Amino acid sequence: MASVKSSRSRAHAVTQSKGINKDTGPKLEENLNVFKSDNFDADAFVQSKCHSLNEKEIRQLCSYLLELKRASAEEMRRSVYANYTAFIRTSKEISDLEGELSSMKNLLSTQATLIHGLAEGVHIDSLSDIVPESTSDSSPTDDVREPSDLEKWLTEFPDHLDVLLAERRVDEALLSLDEGESVASEAKEKKTLGHAVLLSLQTAIAERRQKLADQLAEIACQPSTRGAELRAAISALKKLGDGPRAHSLLLNAHYQKYQFNMKNLRPSSTSYGGAYTAALSQLVFSGIAQAATDSLAIFGKEPAYTSELVMWSTKQTEAFALLVKRHALTSSAAAGGLRAAAECVQIALGHCSLLEARGLALCPVLLKLFRPSVEQALDANLKRIEESTAALAAADDWELTYPPSVTRTSGRSAGAVLGSTGAYQHKLSSSAHRFNLMVQDFFEDVGPLLSMQLGGKALEGLFQVFNTYVNTLVRALPGSMEEEASFEDSGNKIVRMAETEAQQIALLANASLLADELLPRAAMKLAPLANQKDDLQRRASDRQSRHLEQREWKKRLVNSVDRLKDSFCQQHALDLIFTEEGDSHLTAEMYVNMEGNADEMEWSPSQIFQELYVKLNRMAAIAADMFVGRERFAMLLLMRLTETVILWLSQDQSFWDDIEEGPRPLGHLGLQQFYLDMKFVTCFASQGRYLSRNLLRVVNDIISKAMSAFAATGMDPYSVLPEDEWFTEIAQDAMEKLSGKPKVANGERDLNSPTASVSAQSMSSVRSHGSY
């Protein structure tokens, strides 16, 4: 009933956590009170909670319960294993104590026999006590009686046993001892022997039994004793009643055997660590396997002996792990040889896992001991990737090229070449190529780390290395705000500046391609191999968990690239808005100081917005060659740069203070110019397909603020502003002049643009706003 209560309570918890029960309910302690009642009915409880569930929800609940059951079983296994060593040690101590008590009992029995004999003054060599009392009254003239069979047996028994022991005829000696025990037991029950003679017989049996046990122990300790002879000696010793000693001798014999064979195994500093690990694993784990087989055959599954076997096997496994670490793992880990370290671990685990068929799950012992060394190798490998990439970044010219091993074929796309491996090769700079190559090799090596639960650590470490590389790319941007801080944090590592716009966009191409495609694709090698022992549900759960983990990891990579993108956009926005002396190109004076006749003026967008348009066009042309197949990233980059400039205008409080409360109010010419500038921004953003809803919202807010400032003078803004077609015509003319491209026929915008209709609707809503 306790297990049923536990299962039902877990089901209820899962139901609440997964949204089946939307009510948050009382506190956990109060929820558990229902299960403490002696009258708790499990079936009624489940029906009360699940009566409203449909079949799909019930199946989902069952799936959650099965997952909890698996997790609970795993947790129980870990808990048992964590305390198993102490349990085994205590069991062995109890077994040793029982053996000592048995020896003390035999010793006391022998001493009692001697003391009793001395007290009665009885001569042990006399057998007169066996004469029946009825014969004491017989006539002295009777003939001397012949010894009975029992008398003859008692006389010959000690000598016969001594002969058997001397000739090492173990099986016959065991039969004779059993016969002696039977005679002594029968005589004690029927009182056919005198007390002194019975004690003498028992003493003779005990002494020969101990002598035989010592002989068998000596045989078991001989290095030449192998196979059937060893098992026979141990089995005989167990039959003598000294099972704990026999089991310990069996384990020690196998230990001495593989220790002797290990003398020929000499690790060398020049030898291959995997070969040494394989040879050592074969010796150690085959020895443990044979010991387990012999133990089961002779002692069965008795808990005391099973516990000793597990403790002994664990001790041998720990000693093996220390040897592998000393002669193979340590040097590989220190040098960052992750592949060599992982291969050694895999070899050892492969041999160790074969013991599971004999009930010995020793792989967790190896994993626990190997984990620090493998983590050291993992960290050293990641550090090497970071340092090698940083060294190349110091001399990187930030020119995108194909990998050195790939020759570009005529007629192929400029963005990718189909290599001999069947995978598309992308253009990167030299440091990014090196980074990608080392990451590919890294993931080839870390596959075995999944069995050590190091897959997550590998992904986290690689993310940190990638983040460091992104910091390097950020520092390569001229005048980056993070340049000085990053320079100190990076240990004063030098990075070559990306001077031109093409080089700066190449920085983004490096980071985005690595984060979006190359690194996630390489990380798929961490997908766990299917184990035939795992059920389908377990495999599906593992795949889903790994998929979610890698998807979250990719999101973090992309977020890191966003930092570079933000730095890029901020830097170029600042270059547009401010002069080298720090003066702003975008001030309120541009609008409030406008004078003259509107009809006589040659209208065009303000200079800063024309420069923004030219810069975006130039960047779009560069990005078209660098982001082949990844046009969305280029579009988002231009969208972010445009938003950065407009957001700065929206948030420049000094600009709006001068517009709304300055000494000169915003006139109708200034309002018309301001509206034209915003219309120009939405037109070229719409034409370039990077007009976002957020940009439209900010533009609308800016226009609304300007029209409110104008309305504050007492004038109606609608009375001074031309129709939308006029602004569109001016904007289209400006784009045609600046880009050198003919405008769309009839002066209309590209109706195929997905943002064109949005732009028209938004600008119309601004003009129809009536809250001024």
Backbone hydrogen bonds, N-H to C=O, Kabsch-Sander energy under -0.5 kcal/mol:
donor,donor_aa,acceptor,acceptor_aa,energy
5,K,1,M,-2.5
6,S,2,A,-2.4
7,S,3,S,-2.5
8,R,4,V,-2.6
9,S,5,K,-2.5
10,R,6,S,-2.1
11,A,7,S,-2.3
12,H,8,R,-2.3
13,A,9,S,-2.0
14,V,10,R,-2.6
15,T,11,A,-2.5
16,Q,12,H,-2.0
17,S,13,A,-2.5
18,K,14,V,-2.1
19,G,16,Q,-1.0
20,I,15,T,-1.8
21,N,15,T,-1.4
22,K,20,I,-0.7
31,N,27,K,-1.9
32,L,28,L,-1.7
33,N,29,E,-0.5
33,N,30,E,-0.8
34,V,31,N,-0.6
35,F,32,L,-1.0
36,K,32,L,-0.6
36,K,33,N,-1.1
37,S,33,N,-0.6
40,F,37,S,-1.2
42,A,40,F,-0.6
45,F,41,D,-2.2
46,V,42,A,-2.4
47,Q,43,D,-2.3
48,S,44,A,-2.1
49,K,45,F,-1.5
50,C,46,V,-2.2
51,H,47,Q,-1.1
53,L,50,C,-1.4
58,I,54,N,-2.2
59,R,55,E,-2.4
60,Q,56,K,-2.2
61,L,57,E,-2.5
62,C,58,I,-2.7
63,S,59,R,-2.2
64,Y,60,Q,-2.2
65,L,61,L,-2.5
66,L,62,C,-2.5
67,E,63,S,-2.1
68,L,64,Y,-2.5
69,K,65,L,-2.6
70,R,66,L,-2.4
71,A,67,E,-2.5
72,S,68,L,-3.0
73,A,69,K,-2.5
74,E,70,R,-2.3
75,E,71,A,-2.5
76,M,72,S,-2.6
77,R,73,A,-2.4
78,R,74,E,-2.3
79,S,75,E,-2.4
80,V,76,M,-2.9
81,Y,77,R,-2.6
82,A,78,R,-2.3
83,N,79,S,-1.3
84,Y,80,V,-0.6
84,Y,81,Y,-0.7
85,T,81,Y,-0.6
87,F,83,N,-1.7
88,I,84,Y,-2.8
89,R,85,T,-2.5
90,T,86,A,-2.3
91,S,87,F,-2.4
92,K,88,I,-2.5
93,E,89,R,-2.2
94,I,90,T,-2.3
95,S,91,S,-2.5
96,D,92,K,-2.9
97,L,93,E,-2.3
98,E,94,I,-2.3
99,G,95,S,-2.0
100,E,96,D,-2.3
101,L,97,L,-2.5
102,S,98,E,-2.2
103,S,99,G,-2.2
104,M,100,E,-2.6
105,K,101,L,-2.3
106,N,102,S,-2.2
107,L,103,S,-2.5
108,L,104,M,-2.8
109,S,105,K,-2.3
110,T,106,N,-2.3
111,Q,107,L,-2.6
112,A,108,L,-2.7
113,T,109,S,-2.0
114,L,110,T,-2.2
115,I,111,Q,-2.6
116,H,112,A,-2.6
117,G,113,T,-2.3
118,L,114,L,-2.5
119,A,115,I,-2.4
120,E,116,H,-1.7
121,G,117,G,-0.7
121,G,118,L,-0.6
122,V,117,G,-1.9
124,I,122,V,-0.6
126,S,123,H,-1.7
130,I,127,L,-1.5
131,V,128,S,-1.7
135,T,132,P,-1.5
136,S,133,E,-1.6
137,D,134,S,-0.7
138,S,135,T,-1.3
142,D,139,S,-2.4
152,K,148,S,-2.4
153,W,149,D,-2.7
154,L,150,L,-2.8
155,T,151,E,-1.8
156,E,152,K,-2.3
157,F,153,W,-2.3
160,H,156,E,-2.7
161,L,157,F,-2.3
162,D,158,P,-2.2
163,V,159,D,-2.1
164,L,160,H,-2.1
165,L,161,L,-2.6
166,A,162,D,-2.4
167,E,163,V,-2.3
168,R,165,L,-0.9
169,R,164,L,-2.5
170,V,168,R,-1.4
173,A,169,R,-2.2
174,L,170,V,-2.5
175,L,171,D,-1.9
176,S,172,E,-2.5
177,L,173,A,-2.5
178,D,174,L,-2.3
179,E,175,L,-2.2
180,G,176,S,-2.8
181,E,177,L,-2.6
182,S,178,D,-2.0
183,V,179,E,-2.5
184,A,180,G,-2.8
185,S,181,E,-2.4
186,E,182,S,-2.4
187,A,183,V,-2.9
188,K,184,A,-2.3
189,E,185,S,-1.8
190,K,186,E,-2.9
191,K,187,A,-1.7
192,T,187,A,-0.9
193,L,187,A,-0.6
198,L,194,G,-2.5
199,L,195,H,-2.3
200,S,196,A,-2.1
201,L,197,V,-2.5
202,Q,198,L,-2.5
203,T,199,L,-2.4
204,A,200,S,-2.3
205,I,201,L,-2.3
206,A,202,Q,-2.5
207,E,203,T,-2.6
208,R,204,A,-2.2
209,R,205,I,-2.4
210,Q,206,A,-2.3
211,K,207,E,-2.1
212,L,208,R,-2.6
213,A,209,R,-2.4
214,D,210,Q,-2.2
215,Q,211,K,-2.0
216,L,212,L,-2.6
217,A,213,A,-2.3
218,E,214,D,-2.2
219,I,215,Q,-2.3
220,A,216,L,-2.5
221,C,217,A,-1.5
222,Q,218,E,-0.6
222,Q,219,I,-1.1
225,T,222,Q,-1.7
226,R,224,S,-0.6
229,E,226,R,-1.3
230,L,226,R,-0.9
231,R,227,G,-2.3
232,A,228,A,-2.5
233,A,229,E,-2.1
234,I,230,L,-2.5
235,S,231,R,-2.6
236,A,232,A,-2.4
237,L,233,A,-2.3
238,K,234,I,-2.1
239,K,235,S,-2.0
240,L,236,A,-1.4
241,G,238,K,-1.8
242,D,237,L,-1.6
246,A,242,D,-2.2
247,H,243,G,-2.8
248,S,244,P,-2.1
249,L,245,R,-2.4
250,L,246,A,-2.1
251,L,247,H,-2.3
252,N,248,S,-2.4
253,A,249,L,-2.2
254,H,250,L,-1.8
255,Y,251,L,-2.1
256,Q,252,N,-2.9
257,K,253,A,-1.9
258,Y,254,H,-2.1
259,Q,255,Y,-2.1
260,F,256,Q,-2.1
261,N,257,K,-1.8
262,M,258,Y,-1.5
263,K,259,Q,-0.5
263,K,260,F,-1.1
264,N,261,N,-1.1
265,L,262,M,-1.6
266,R,264,N,-0.8
271,S,268,S,-1.0
276,Y,272,Y,-1.8
277,T,273,G,-2.5
278,A,274,G,-2.4
279,A,275,A,-2.4
280,L,276,Y,-2.6
281,S,277,T,-2.7
282,Q,278,A,-2.2
283,L,279,A,-1.8
284,V,280,L,-2.7
285,F,281,S,-2.3
286,S,281,S,-0.5
286,S,282,Q,-1.3
287,G,283,L,-1.6
288,I,284,V,-2.3
289,A,285,F,-2.2
290,Q,286,S,-2.3
291,A,287,G,-2.3
292,A,288,I,-2.4
293,T,289,A,-2.2
294,D,290,Q,-2.6
295,S,291,A,-2.5
296,L,292,A,-2.2
297,A,293,T,-2.2
298,I,294,D,-2.3
299,F,295,S,-2.8
300,G,295,S,-0.6
300,G,296,L,-1.1
302,E,299,F,-1.0
305,Y,302,E,-0.6
306,T,302,E,-2.5
307,S,303,P,-2.8
308,E,304,A,-1.7
309,L,305,Y,-2.3
310,V,306,T,-2.4
311,M,307,S,-2.5
312,W,308,E,-2.7
313,S,309,L,-2.8
314,T,310,V,-2.5
315,K,311,M,-2.1
316,Q,312,W,-2.3
317,T,313,S,-2.4
318,E,314,T,-2.3
319,A,315,K,-2.1
320,F,316,Q,-2.4
321,A,317,T,-2.5
322,L,318,E,-2.0
323,L,319,A,-1.8
324,V,320,F,-2.4
325,K,321,A,-2.5
326,R,322,L,-2.4
327,H,323,L,-2.5
328,A,324,V,-2.3
329,L,324,V,-2.4
330,T,325,K,-2.6
332,S,328,A,-1.2
333,A,329,L,-3.3
334,A,330,T,-2.5
335,A,331,S,-1.6
336,G,333,A,-1.1
337,G,332,S,-3.3
338,L,336,G,-2.2
341,A,337,G,-2.5
342,A,338,L,-3.0
343,E,339,R,-2.2
344,C,340,A,-2.2
345,V,341,A,-2.1
346,Q,342,A,-2.4
347,I,343,E,-2.4
348,A,344,C,-2.3
349,L,345,V,-2.8
350,G,346,Q,-2.3
351,H,347,I,-1.9
352,C,348,A,-2.6
353,S,349,L,-2.7
354,L,350,G,-0.6
354,L,351,H,-0.8
355,L,352,C,-1.7
356,E,353,S,-1.5
357,A,354,L,-0.8
358,R,355,L,-1.6
359,G,356,E,-1.7
360,L,355,L,-2.0
361,A,359,G,-0.7
362,L,360,L,-1.2
365,V,362,L,-0.7
366,L,362,L,-1.7
367,L,363,C,-2.9
368,K,364,P,-2.2
369,L,365,V,-1.8
370,F,366,L,-3.0
371,R,367,L,-1.9
374,V,370,F,-2.3
375,E,371,R,-2.9
376,Q,372,P,-2.1
377,A,373,S,-2.3
378,L,374,V,-2.7
379,D,375,E,-2.8
380,A,376,Q,-2.5
381,N,377,A,-2.3
382,L,378,L,-2.3
383,K,379,D,-2.4
384,R,380,A,-2.0
385,I,381,N,-2.0
386,E,382,L,-2.3
387,E,383,K,-2.6
388,S,384,R,-2.7
389,T,385,I,-2.3
390,A,386,E,-2.2
391,A,387,E,-2.2
392,L,388,S,-1.8
393,A,389,T,-2.2
394,A,390,A,-1.3
395,A,392,L,-1.2
396,D,392,L,-0.6
401,T,428,L,-2.9
406,V,403,P,-2.1
407,T,405,S,-0.5
408,R,406,V,-0.5
412,R,409,T,-1.8
417,V,425,Q,-1.3
419,G,417,V,-1.0
419,G,423,A,-1.7
422,G,419,G,-1.6
425,Q,417,V,-2.6
427,K,415,G,-0.6
428,L,401,T,-2.6
433,H,429,S,-2.5
434,R,430,S,-2.2
435,F,431,S,-2.4
436,N,432,A,-2.8
437,L,433,H,-2.5
438,M,434,R,-2.4
439,V,435,F,-2.1
440,Q,436,N,-2.4
441,D,437,L,-2.1
442,F,438,M,-2.2
443,F,439,V,-2.4
444,E,440,Q,-1.3
445,D,441,D,-1.4
446,V,442,F,-1.5
449,L,446,V,-1.5
450,L,447,G,-1.6
451,S,448,P,-1.0
452,M,449,L,-1.0
453,Q,450,L,-1.9
454,L,449,L,-2.4
458,A,454,L,-2.4
459,L,455,G,-2.1
460,E,456,G,-2.5
461,G,457,K,-2.7
462,L,458,A,-2.3
463,F,459,L,-2.3
464,Q,460,E,-2.1
465,V,461,G,-1.9
466,F,462,L,-2.7
467,N,463,F,-2.8
468,T,464,Q,-2.0
469,Y,465,V,-2.1
470,V,466,F,-2.5
471,N,467,N,-2.1
472,T,468,T,-1.8
473,L,469,Y,-2.1
474,V,470,V,-2.5
475,R,471,N,-2.2
476,A,472,T,-1.1
477,L,474,V,-1.4
480,S,477,L,-1.7
483,E,480,S,-1.5
486,S,482,E,-2.7
487,F,483,E,-2.0
488,E,484,E,-1.7
489,D,485,A,-2.4
490,S,486,S,-2.1
491,G,488,E,-1.4
492,N,487,F,-2.1
496,R,393,A,-1.6
498,A,476,A,-3.0
499,E,497,M,-1.0
504,Q,500,T,-2.2
505,I,501,E,-2.7
506,A,502,A,-1.7
507,L,503,Q,-1.3
508,L,504,Q,-1.1
509,A,505,I,-2.2
510,N,506,A,-2.5
511,A,507,L,-2.1
512,S,508,L,-2.8
513,L,509,A,-2.1
514,L,510,N,-2.1
515,A,511,A,-2.5
516,D,512,S,-2.8
517,E,513,L,-1.9
518,L,513,L,-2.0
519,L,514,L,-2.6
521,R,517,E,-2.1
522,A,518,L,-2.1
523,A,519,L,-2.4
524,M,520,P,-0.8
524,M,521,R,-0.7
525,K,522,A,-1.7
526,L,523,A,-2.1
527,A,524,M,-1.7
532,Q,530,A,-0.5
534,D,531,N,-1.4
539,R,535,D,-2.3
540,A,536,L,-2.6
541,S,537,Q,-2.3
542,D,538,R,-2.5
543,R,539,R,-2.6
544,Q,540,A,-2.4
545,S,541,S,-2.5
546,R,542,D,-2.6
547,H,543,R,-2.5
548,L,544,Q,-2.5
549,E,545,S,-2.1
550,Q,546,R,-2.4
551,R,547,H,-2.3
552,E,548,L,-2.2
553,W,549,E,-1.9
554,K,550,Q,-2.4
555,K,551,R,-1.9
556,R,552,E,-1.7
557,L,553,W,-1.9
558,V,554,K,-2.5
559,N,555,K,-2.1
560,S,556,R,-1.8
561,V,557,L,-1.8
562,D,558,V,-1.9
563,R,559,N,-0.9
563,R,560,S,-0.6
564,L,560,S,-1.0
565,K,561,V,-2.4
566,D,562,D,-2.8
567,S,563,R,-2.3
568,F,564,L,-2.5
569,C,565,K,-2.5
570,Q,566,D,-2.8
571,Q,567,S,-2.3
572,H,568,F,-2.2
573,A,569,C,-2.4
574,L,570,Q,-2.4
575,D,571,Q,-2.0
576,L,572,H,-1.5
577,I,573,A,-2.4
578,F,574,L,-2.6
579,T,583,D,-3.1
582,G,579,T,-1.3
585,H,577,I,-4.6
586,L,577,I,-0.5
587,T,585,H,-0.6
590,M,587,T,-1.0
591,Y,588,A,-1.8
592,V,588,A,-2.5
593,N,589,E,-1.4
594,M,591,Y,-1.0
598,A,596,G,-0.5
600,E,597,N,-0.8
601,M,597,N,-0.7
601,M,598,A,-0.6
603,W,601,M,-1.0
609,F,606,S,-0.5
610,Q,606,S,-1.8
611,E,607,Q,-2.4
612,L,608,I,-1.8
613,Y,609,F,-2.1
614,V,610,Q,-2.4
615,K,611,E,-2.7
616,L,612,L,-2.5
617,N,613,Y,-2.4
618,R,614,V,-2.5
619,M,615,K,-2.6
620,A,616,L,-2.4
621,A,617,N,-1.9
622,I,618,R,-1.8
623,A,619,M,-3.1
624,A,620,A,-1.8
625,D,621,A,-0.8
625,D,622,I,-0.9
626,M,622,I,-1.4
627,F,623,A,-2.8
630,R,627,F,-2.2
633,F,630,R,-0.9
634,A,630,R,-1.1
635,M,631,E,-2.6
636,L,632,R,-2.5
637,L,633,F,-2.1
638,L,634,A,-2.2
639,M,635,M,-2.3
640,R,636,L,-2.4
641,L,637,L,-2.2
642,T,638,L,-2.3
643,E,639,M,-2.4
644,T,640,R,-2.2
645,V,641,L,-1.8
646,I,642,T,-2.2
647,L,643,E,-3.0
648,W,644,T,-1.8
649,L,645,V,-1.8
650,S,646,I,-2.4
651,Q,647,L,-2.1
652,D,648,W,-0.8
652,D,649,L,-0.6
653,Q,651,Q,-1.3
656,W,652,D,-1.7
657,D,653,Q,-2.4
658,D,654,S,-1.9
659,I,655,F,-1.8
660,E,656,W,-2.7
661,E,657,D,-2.7
662,G,658,D,-1.0
666,L,659,I,-0.5
667,G,665,P,-0.5
671,L,667,G,-2.4
672,Q,668,H,-2.1
673,Q,669,L,-2.5
674,F,670,G,-2.6
675,Y,671,L,-2.6
676,L,672,Q,-2.0
677,D,673,Q,-2.3
678,M,674,F,-2.1
679,K,675,Y,-2.5
680,F,676,L,-2.5
681,V,677,D,-2.0
682,T,678,M,-2.2
683,C,679,K,-2.1
684,F,680,F,-2.4
685,A,681,V,-2.1
686,S,682,T,-2.1
687,Q,683,C,-2.5
688,G,684,F,-1.9
689,R,686,S,-1.0
690,Y,685,A,-2.4
691,L,685,A,-0.5
692,S,690,Y,-0.8
696,L,692,S,-2.1
697,R,693,R,-2.4
698,V,694,N,-2.3
699,V,695,L,-2.6
700,N,696,L,-2.6
701,D,697,R,-2.2
702,I,698,V,-2.5
703,I,699,V,-2.7
704,S,700,N,-2.4
705,K,701,D,-2.2
706,A,702,I,-2.3
707,M,703,I,-2.7
708,S,704,S,-2.1
709,A,705,K,-2.1
710,F,706,A,-2.1
711,A,707,M,-2.5
712,A,708,S,-1.4
713,T,710,F,-1.6
714,G,711,A,-1.9
715,M,710,F,-0.8
719,S,716,D,-1.0
720,V,717,P,-1.0
721,L,717,P,-1.0
726,W,723,E,-0.9
727,F,723,E,-1.1
728,T,724,D,-2.5
729,E,725,E,-2.4
730,I,726,W,-2.1
731,A,727,F,-2.6
732,Q,728,T,-2.7
733,D,729,E,-2.3
734,A,730,I,-2.3
735,M,731,A,-2.3
736,E,732,Q,-2.3
737,K,733,D,-2.4
738,L,734,A,-2.7
739,S,735,M,-2.5
740,G,736,E,-1.8
747,G,744,V,-1.8
748,E,745,A,-1.5
751,L,749,R,-0.7
753,S,750,D,-1.3
756,A,753,S,-1.0
757,S,753,S,-0.6
759,S,755,T,-2.4
760,A,756,A,-2.3
761,Q,757,S,-2.1
762,S,758,V,-2.2
763,M,759,S,-2.5
764,S,760,A,-2.0
765,S,761,Q,-1.8
766,V,762,S,-1.4
767,R,763,M,-1.6
768,S,764,S,-1.8
769,H,766,V,-1.1
